């Protein structure tokens, strides 16, 4: 039953004091308590009734409400017989934590409310249990032996009339129903993955319910079946490694039997996940072997021989070894309190310790970085049962290193413009992964240029690592940098301390911004266009649709306000850098 249904029964004597927007929560039970910490007796979804005997003062309300919210209760109903009213501190605590709060009239016994809720919930759970059990048995016996999760999703549709999709933590659609119906758009996949990761970081039990575009989805985590040798060291990395099952339905109304059935489905899919991870072992081992050869300075001929072995595994049917690109990724957690920057040392410069480990952070986040990099590098245009079967990713020293084959590159000279581009790499996954990293984690990537021989792999690895360090110096939870940026002035800008940046840009640009605010003179856009046109009066005037005399007037005003001369190279460069840093 829903919380709002309690307000429709006058005999219960309930008055809503807060949380109107949360009244669609489902009540699965009722509990009466005056314990200061009743969490051991709560399983989630209860309406908690209390006479406030636990409250000795205003400071007690916040801890009590926080315990209830962490336990996942549906709402709180406070009796008024003791005080004659519900105290303001309890109302404020419930509002802060978005917990619906009811006042119970002193003429109504808690037993009356308990009896009503139990009767309603029991009635809703009543149904054909034998049919549900039969469906569960069919689902478990029809599960694919290596045939993919599509069969299970089809059974969900045919037996339970449920449309469901399997998504990666990065929002990639892994499998969906094969029956007719609209496909799940990539944008919705990304939003569902983001909601799942954000909910998972709170530690709340699934399924998590999300409403998008008028449709309610229930998100079930796909956890390891226990057969995988890899285990994440903490909750944060577990969440980032999980698949999720998105079901087009509101599981808050389901009886326990149906929830058990869906949990059984997630276990089936977990077995399939472990099978696919095992299949990746060969590719991971190939990448690890090549990486060890490159880092130990092995002869190019030995590295080339190993690449010839890797090429047919990663690109079946390709006659010759392709060109290669290297991508380096690192996941870091900002566990050290009081460390300035976002995250890391002062001004956002990465504070990496020996081996690339962040002070106070996880010792080795390489496995989760490896898993994420495998997902990020999946080509959405790939065909076949597993589109990630062309990706070889190793991990060492807390970082993941991908060896990416590029069969389309035809010569050494066009490699710099072909293959993976850093900006495009994160475009589709930035929002979901930012939600999973929350406010204490970062994912940074560096991308090398393509190389055409074994001799170039060591340089490509160093190039990718250097690009990742440039990405780490930027603000944001998910950042990438490519080899194109390593030869540019842009490389230097992220390492300028924040206070120096602010002082430099304020001295040059604040007079112009202030003048623009007061006179709408558009001096800043004029300055940007003038520099982009290399100081050409004619080209700049044409771009801005101005007469040349008007342009000369604006440039003169810029020089007057700043005391600079735009005919001097030094002053042009200062303006250019100030605009970039602002």
Legacy VTK file of the C-alpha trace (Angstrom):
# vtk DataFile Version 3.0
C-alpha trace
ASCII
DATASET POLYDATA
POINTS 582 float
0.000 0.000 0.000
1.043 3.622 -0.505
1.650 6.096 2.305
-0.932 8.491 0.918
-3.614 5.824 1.384
-3.231 6.262 5.149
-4.553 9.826 4.870
-7.710 8.599 3.140
-8.829 6.703 6.261
-10.220 9.176 8.814
-10.405 6.529 11.536
-6.579 6.426 11.698
-6.392 10.030 12.930
-3.237 10.883 10.936
-2.171 14.425 10.019
0.665 15.001 7.525
3.397 17.293 8.906
5.945 16.982 6.090
7.090 14.933 3.118
4.087 15.356 0.820
6.290 14.739 -2.236
7.256 11.301 -0.826
3.740 9.934 -0.265
4.026 7.451 -3.142
6.369 5.320 -1.046
5.202 1.760 -0.491
4.455 0.519 3.031
5.448 -3.123 3.522
4.923 -3.347 7.276
4.516 -1.452 10.537
6.633 -1.232 13.691
6.080 0.499 17.043
9.228 1.576 18.898
10.564 3.938 21.518
14.153 2.723 21.199
16.819 5.312 20.417
18.251 2.921 17.798
15.670 0.455 16.415
17.695 -0.351 13.273
18.261 -4.008 14.193
14.499 -4.604 13.983
13.951 -2.795 10.668
14.161 -4.373 7.220
12.964 -1.447 5.093
9.551 -0.194 3.972
7.998 0.058 7.455
5.740 2.740 8.843
7.356 3.441 12.223
5.063 4.433 15.119
6.638 6.138 18.136
5.453 7.728 21.366
8.678 9.831 21.623
9.894 8.159 24.830
13.385 8.034 23.205
13.501 11.852 23.012
15.198 13.488 25.988
15.960 16.743 24.220
15.945 18.500 20.791
19.381 17.063 19.899
17.987 13.505 19.916
15.712 13.936 16.871
18.398 14.199 14.187
20.201 10.901 15.078
16.902 9.046 15.425
15.607 10.169 12.008
18.966 9.466 10.378
18.862 5.861 11.658
15.361 5.386 10.230
16.334 6.789 6.828
19.424 4.567 6.636
17.194 1.562 7.387
14.927 2.505 4.473
11.661 3.030 6.373
8.685 4.403 4.445
7.554 6.997 7.009
7.311 8.020 10.658
4.144 8.568 12.709
4.534 10.363 16.038
2.018 10.150 18.861
0.946 13.349 20.622
-0.284 11.823 23.894
3.036 12.445 25.703
3.699 16.099 24.788
0.418 17.152 23.240
2.238 18.036 20.001
5.029 16.906 17.691
8.230 18.870 18.532
9.693 21.214 15.907
13.121 19.565 16.061
11.590 16.275 14.887
9.710 18.045 12.075
12.919 19.767 10.914
14.952 16.537 11.041
12.361 14.698 8.934
12.253 17.552 6.411
16.042 17.537 6.143
16.117 13.789 5.380
12.918 13.797 3.239
11.181 11.368 5.599
7.354 11.682 5.600
6.100 12.577 9.082
2.584 12.106 10.456
1.044 13.207 13.749
-1.212 10.624 15.420
-4.207 12.014 17.282
-4.072 11.098 20.965
-7.508 9.486 20.676
-6.174 6.833 18.254
-4.297 3.784 19.567
-1.200 2.585 17.762
-2.817 -0.856 17.667
-5.572 0.535 15.419
-3.030 1.791 12.883
-1.026 -1.438 13.090
-4.078 -3.609 12.471
-5.115 -1.491 9.451
-1.674 -1.561 7.815
-1.172 -5.297 8.379
-4.591 -6.063 6.912
-3.955 -3.958 3.805
-0.450 -5.258 3.162
-1.458 -8.893 3.675
-4.340 -8.500 1.255
-2.110 -7.080 -1.458
0.387 -9.915 -1.061
-2.279 -12.534 -1.415
-2.289 -14.046 -4.918
-1.501 -17.110 -6.860
1.786 -18.053 -5.191
1.895 -21.358 -7.055
1.996 -19.507 -10.396
4.881 -17.325 -9.223
6.822 -20.339 -8.028
6.235 -22.057 -11.375
7.550 -19.020 -13.230
10.616 -18.979 -11.014
11.278 -22.649 -11.780
10.898 -22.038 -15.547
13.212 -19.054 -15.391
15.927 -20.967 -13.582
15.702 -24.055 -15.807
15.578 -22.033 -19.037
18.595 -19.922 -18.228
21.158 -19.931 -21.039
24.316 -21.951 -20.824
26.498 -19.355 -22.503
23.688 -18.166 -24.801
23.607 -14.658 -23.409
21.097 -12.882 -21.142
18.628 -12.261 -23.998
16.792 -15.521 -23.284
16.169 -14.517 -19.676
14.939 -11.065 -20.716
12.578 -12.670 -23.249
11.153 -14.895 -20.491
10.559 -11.823 -18.334
8.523 -10.394 -21.173
6.538 -13.518 -21.996
5.876 -14.789 -18.459
5.647 -11.596 -16.409
4.917 -9.014 -19.108
8.009 -7.054 -18.041
10.315 -5.181 -20.412
13.870 -5.164 -19.084
17.324 -4.114 -20.270
20.803 -5.032 -19.129
23.186 -2.057 -18.837
26.842 -1.585 -17.993
27.897 0.914 -15.289
28.895 3.281 -18.110
25.369 3.156 -19.571
26.132 0.766 -22.456
23.187 -1.381 -23.555
24.392 -4.971 -23.176
21.118 -6.780 -23.871
17.421 -6.031 -24.246
14.137 -7.719 -25.101
14.025 -9.155 -28.610
10.254 -8.723 -28.887
8.769 -5.813 -30.813
8.759 -2.492 -29.002
10.625 0.798 -28.832
14.335 0.520 -28.104
15.778 2.144 -25.015
17.442 5.401 -26.217
21.137 5.886 -25.364
20.309 9.005 -23.349
17.910 7.042 -21.153
20.513 4.286 -20.720
23.021 6.878 -19.503
20.510 8.446 -17.094
19.505 5.082 -15.643
23.151 4.125 -15.143
23.817 7.467 -13.435
20.836 7.020 -11.101
21.917 3.471 -10.283
25.496 4.495 -9.490
24.376 7.432 -7.356
21.924 5.245 -5.408
24.519 2.502 -5.015
26.984 4.946 -3.455
24.509 5.623 -0.621
24.576 1.936 0.337
20.791 1.630 0.025
19.467 -1.776 -0.919
18.042 -2.249 -4.399
15.901 -2.158 -6.339
16.142 1.599 -6.833
13.130 3.249 -8.454
13.598 6.045 -11.001
11.034 8.046 -12.999
12.214 9.285 -16.419
9.951 10.903 -18.981
6.810 9.669 -17.267
8.066 6.063 -17.087
9.080 4.356 -13.839
12.042 1.975 -13.880
13.255 -0.331 -11.115
17.012 -0.872 -11.088
18.429 -4.162 -9.804
22.205 -4.511 -9.278
23.931 -7.504 -10.913
26.478 -8.610 -8.362
29.119 -11.266 -8.837
27.957 -14.846 -8.412
31.081 -15.508 -6.392
32.925 -17.358 -9.151
34.982 -14.400 -10.299
38.486 -14.226 -8.834
38.359 -10.431 -8.727
36.767 -8.683 -5.780
36.492 -4.932 -5.335
38.082 -3.644 -2.106
35.222 -1.352 -1.062
31.658 -0.285 -1.838
32.714 2.512 -4.187
34.585 0.201 -6.504
31.912 -2.504 -6.286
29.298 -0.031 -7.529
31.506 1.052 -10.435
31.957 -2.576 -11.501
28.311 -3.703 -11.380
25.985 -4.312 -14.289
22.368 -3.341 -13.692
18.999 -4.719 -14.753
16.543 -1.918 -15.602
12.929 -3.115 -15.451
10.116 -0.951 -16.822
7.907 -1.235 -13.732
7.502 0.068 -10.192
8.845 -2.709 -7.977
7.677 -0.844 -4.891
4.238 -2.401 -5.351
5.469 -5.954 -5.837
4.919 -8.818 -3.381
7.968 -10.503 -1.933
7.528 -13.499 -4.239
7.935 -11.413 -7.373
10.949 -9.603 -5.923
12.507 -12.990 -5.149
11.931 -14.003 -8.750
13.737 -10.907 -10.067
16.615 -11.487 -7.663
16.865 -14.986 -9.108
17.081 -13.427 -12.572
19.950 -11.200 -11.439
21.775 -14.289 -10.192
21.398 -15.932 -13.612
22.776 -12.829 -15.306
25.625 -12.675 -12.776
26.708 -16.135 -13.899
26.723 -14.897 -17.492
28.743 -11.846 -16.410
31.342 -14.083 -14.797
31.471 -16.227 -17.941
32.215 -13.157 -20.059
34.856 -11.958 -17.599
36.514 -15.356 -17.860
36.504 -15.011 -21.659
38.315 -11.703 -21.302
41.144 -13.389 -19.435
43.010 -14.237 -22.645
42.875 -10.656 -23.883
43.922 -9.295 -20.494
46.847 -11.727 -20.381
47.998 -10.663 -23.853
47.927 -7.019 -22.826
49.803 -7.816 -19.617
52.526 -9.687 -21.492
53.019 -6.884 -24.038
53.051 -4.282 -21.253
55.721 -6.153 -19.287
57.892 -6.461 -22.396
57.563 -2.751 -23.161
58.268 -1.623 -19.585
61.287 -3.883 -19.161
62.874 -2.649 -22.401
62.601 -5.923 -24.305
63.999 -6.003 -27.876
61.515 -4.664 -30.481
61.602 -7.994 -32.310
60.299 -9.796 -29.203
57.536 -7.219 -28.723
56.620 -7.460 -32.412
56.320 -11.244 -32.133
53.938 -10.872 -29.192
51.870 -8.309 -31.148
51.567 -10.771 -34.036
50.078 -13.260 -31.582
47.667 -10.641 -30.206
46.425 -9.320 -33.559
44.395 -12.372 -34.693
42.853 -12.729 -31.211
41.714 -9.113 -31.099
40.943 -8.718 -34.803
39.918 -12.071 -36.282
40.449 -12.299 -40.021
43.018 -9.490 -40.227
45.987 -10.599 -42.302
48.739 -8.426 -40.824
49.426 -6.845 -37.454
47.587 -3.494 -37.238
48.655 -0.158 -35.897
48.215 0.313 -32.158
47.107 3.000 -29.774
47.626 3.120 -26.004
45.078 4.432 -23.496
45.935 4.851 -19.802
43.270 5.252 -17.090
43.382 5.730 -13.356
40.655 5.782 -10.680
41.598 7.688 -7.539
39.772 8.281 -4.279
40.229 11.438 -2.237
40.279 9.851 1.222
42.704 12.223 2.911
40.816 14.888 4.929
41.867 18.484 4.507
43.739 18.008 1.249
43.095 21.101 -0.913
42.295 20.851 -4.593
39.759 18.747 -6.510
41.098 16.268 -5.639
44.815 16.182 -4.857
47.228 18.886 -3.868
47.043 22.695 -4.054
45.326 24.250 -7.058
44.052 20.891 -8.201
47.532 19.570 -9.093
47.462 15.791 -8.563
49.070 14.776 -5.306
50.280 11.366 -6.350
52.553 9.375 -4.135
54.930 6.525 -4.951
53.541 4.234 -7.626
50.837 6.771 -8.445
48.934 6.191 -5.204
47.059 9.108 -3.735
47.719 9.834 -0.050
44.969 8.240 1.972
43.437 6.626 -1.108
42.879 3.063 -2.165
46.174 1.199 -2.521
45.386 -0.327 -5.901
42.327 0.732 -7.897
43.757 -0.932 -11.002
41.084 -3.669 -11.302
38.168 -1.219 -11.254
40.009 1.078 -13.691
40.549 -1.960 -15.916
36.846 -2.853 -15.847
35.771 0.720 -16.588
38.289 1.149 -19.401
37.038 -2.052 -21.043
33.516 -0.625 -21.008
34.545 2.843 -22.193
36.467 1.472 -25.169
33.622 -0.683 -26.501
32.872 0.341 -30.074
29.076 0.904 -30.284
29.206 -0.063 -33.988
30.804 -3.434 -33.307
28.769 -6.533 -34.106
28.808 -10.009 -32.654
27.899 -11.563 -29.315
30.389 -9.476 -27.363
31.430 -6.110 -28.807
34.267 -5.747 -26.300
36.149 -8.772 -27.648
38.689 -6.521 -29.396
39.902 -4.778 -26.263
42.994 -5.853 -24.317
43.437 -4.068 -20.987
46.060 -4.750 -18.334
46.463 -3.111 -14.950
49.586 -2.376 -12.977
50.581 0.072 -10.269
47.029 1.348 -9.796
46.478 2.214 -13.460
44.819 0.420 -16.367
46.546 0.288 -19.747
44.677 -0.590 -22.945
46.252 -1.848 -26.140
43.869 -0.840 -28.924
44.322 -2.196 -32.484
43.652 0.227 -35.355
43.404 -1.661 -38.649
42.182 1.436 -40.541
45.460 3.374 -40.226
47.319 3.044 -43.512
50.588 4.815 -42.848
52.776 6.172 -40.100
51.912 9.745 -40.994
48.139 9.503 -40.720
48.235 7.785 -37.336
48.149 11.080 -35.442
44.729 11.922 -36.873
43.143 8.462 -36.709
41.779 6.149 -34.046
40.520 7.134 -30.601
40.038 10.814 -29.743
40.196 11.748 -26.048
37.241 14.160 -26.060
34.909 11.758 -27.869
35.923 8.859 -25.628
34.100 10.162 -22.556
31.206 11.955 -24.212
28.612 9.236 -23.623
29.849 8.004 -20.227
30.767 11.211 -18.391
27.446 11.651 -16.539
26.994 8.052 -15.340
30.577 7.707 -14.163
30.548 11.130 -12.475
27.543 9.938 -10.463
29.396 6.780 -9.445
32.515 8.704 -8.451
30.323 11.137 -6.477
32.324 13.784 -4.605
35.367 11.733 -3.576
36.595 9.980 -6.725
38.118 10.797 -10.101
38.641 8.987 -13.385
41.373 10.368 -15.647
42.452 9.066 -19.052
45.292 9.740 -21.450
45.366 8.742 -25.124
48.464 8.295 -27.267
48.890 8.762 -30.981
48.753 5.655 -33.166
52.062 3.858 -33.729
52.913 1.572 -36.622
55.573 -0.658 -35.075
56.759 -2.298 -31.875
59.490 0.338 -31.556
56.850 3.015 -30.990
54.943 1.320 -28.156
57.184 2.519 -25.327
56.894 6.100 -26.513
53.126 5.680 -26.937
52.832 4.401 -23.355
54.764 7.357 -21.960
52.741 9.723 -24.152
49.462 8.314 -22.848
50.662 8.535 -19.246
51.753 12.129 -19.730
48.417 13.008 -21.303
46.642 11.432 -18.315
48.628 13.654 -15.949
47.459 16.675 -17.947
43.871 15.427 -17.585
44.397 14.957 -13.829
45.336 18.628 -13.499
41.947 19.701 -14.805
38.794 20.191 -12.722
36.014 17.636 -12.944
35.374 14.058 -11.897
35.895 12.491 -15.336
38.620 13.985 -17.549
40.657 12.931 -20.578
43.505 14.390 -22.607
45.006 13.356 -25.914
48.437 13.405 -27.468
47.488 16.473 -29.545
47.597 18.628 -26.424
51.123 17.716 -25.376
52.762 20.017 -27.929
50.564 23.024 -27.164
50.668 25.978 -24.785
47.464 24.480 -23.325
49.692 21.905 -21.609
51.083 24.574 -19.267
47.828 26.237 -18.248
46.434 23.557 -15.878
49.579 23.734 -13.749
49.329 27.475 -13.055
48.187 27.919 -9.413
44.605 29.116 -9.026
45.500 32.325 -7.204
47.979 33.282 -9.927
45.373 32.594 -12.603
42.755 34.702 -10.863
45.092 37.628 -10.303
46.414 37.567 -13.878
43.009 37.326 -15.566
41.420 39.875 -13.225
44.117 42.462 -13.922
43.645 42.177 -17.696
39.974 41.265 -18.192
38.003 42.689 -15.252
38.148 46.314 -16.582
36.744 45.078 -19.911
34.041 42.940 -18.293
32.972 45.819 -16.074
32.814 48.182 -19.059
30.759 45.634 -21.016
28.288 45.295 -18.140
27.790 49.056 -17.935
27.787 49.940 -21.644
27.061 46.670 -23.503
30.100 47.444 -25.604
31.078 43.783 -26.324
34.760 44.460 -25.755
35.501 40.876 -24.645
33.982 39.277 -27.802
35.795 41.898 -29.887
39.114 41.042 -28.220
38.594 37.306 -28.790
37.750 37.828 -32.477
40.680 40.205 -32.989
43.136 37.660 -31.602
41.528 34.805 -33.575
42.023 36.857 -36.756
45.713 37.387 -35.945
45.183 41.150 -35.627
43.739 41.548 -39.134
41.432 44.567 -39.097
39.611 43.573 -42.287
38.973 39.919 -41.380
37.937 40.782 -37.824
35.528 43.515 -38.970
33.982 41.108 -41.464
33.566 38.405 -38.818
31.885 40.823 -36.390
29.852 42.555 -39.128
31.345 45.918 -38.125
32.814 48.869 -39.975
36.590 48.958 -39.624
36.391 52.355 -37.889
34.021 50.878 -35.270
36.459 48.025 -34.715
39.365 50.489 -34.319
37.334 52.413 -31.752
36.659 49.261 -29.708
40.297 48.116 -29.812
41.372 51.603 -28.774
38.996 51.435 -25.825
40.464 48.025 -24.844
43.981 49.484 -24.910
42.878 52.550 -22.948
41.185 50.504 -20.195
44.040 48.005 -19.789
47.112 50.103 -20.613
48.189 47.482 -23.171
49.091 47.800 -26.854
47.518 45.197 -29.158
50.116 45.849 -31.817
52.761 44.309 -29.504
53.225 40.520 -29.580
53.802 40.338 -25.806
50.506 42.076 -25.021
48.632 39.934 -27.548
50.015 36.802 -25.894
49.027 38.025 -22.414
45.462 38.667 -23.561
45.334 35.284 -25.289
46.446 33.428 -22.148
44.101 35.423 -19.916
41.151 34.513 -22.120
42.122 30.830 -22.102
42.573 30.724 -18.317
39.287 32.496 -17.655
LINES 1 583
582 0 1 2 3 4 5 6 7 8 9 10 11 12 13 14 15 16 17 18 19 20 21 22 23 24 25 26 27 28 29 30 31 32 33 34 35 36 37 38 39 40 41 42 43 44 45 46 47 48 49 50 51 52 53 54 55 56 57 58 59 60 61 62 63 64 65 66 67 68 69 70 71 72 73 74 75 76 77 78 79 80 81 82 83 84 85 86 87 88 89 90 91 92 93 94 95 96 97 98 99 100 101 102 103 104 105 106 107 108 109 110 111 112 113 114 115 116 117 118 119 120 121 122 123 124 125 126 127 128 129 130 131 132 133 134 135 136 137 138 139 140 141 142 143 144 145 146 147 148 149 150 151 152 153 154 155 156 157 158 159 160 161 162 163 164 165 166 167 168 169 170 171 172 173 174 175 176 177 178 179 180 181 182 183 184 185 186 187 188 189 190 191 192 193 194 195 196 197 198 199 200 201 202 203 204 205 206 207 208 209 210 211 212 213 214 215 216 217 218 219 220 221 222 223 224 225 226 227 228 229 230 231 232 233 234 235 236 237 238 239 240 241 242 243 244 245 246 247 248 249 250 251 252 253 254 255 256 257 258 259 260 261 262 263 264 265 266 267 268 269 270 271 272 273 274 275 276 277 278 279 280 281 282 283 284 285 286 287 288 289 290 291 292 293 294 295 296 297 298 299 300 301 302 303 304 305 306 307 308 309 310 311 312 313 314 315 316 317 318 319 320 321 322 323 324 325 326 327 328 329 330 331 332 333 334 335 336 337 338 339 340 341 342 343 344 345 346 347 348 349 350 351 352 353 354 355 356 357 358 359 360 361 362 363 364 365 366 367 368 369 370 371 372 373 374 375 376 377 378 379 380 381 382 383 384 385 386 387 388 389 390 391 392 393 394 395 396 397 398 399 400 401 402 403 404 405 406 407 408 409 410 411 412 413 414 415 416 417 418 419 420 421 422 423 424 425 426 427 428 429 430 431 432 433 434 435 436 437 438 439 440 441 442 443 444 445 446 447 448 449 450 451 452 453 454 455 456 457 458 459 460 461 462 463 464 465 466 467 468 469 470 471 472 473 474 475 476 477 478 479 480 481 482 483 484 485 486 487 488 489 490 491 492 493 494 495 496 497 498 499 500 501 502 503 504 505 506 507 508 509 510 511 512 513 514 515 516 517 518 519 520 521 522 523 524 525 526 527 528 529 530 531 532 533 534 535 536 537 538 539 540 541 542 543 544 545 546 547 548 549 550 551 552 553 554 555 556 557 558 559 560 561 562 563 564 565 566 567 568 569 570 571 572 573 574 575 576 577 578 579 580 581
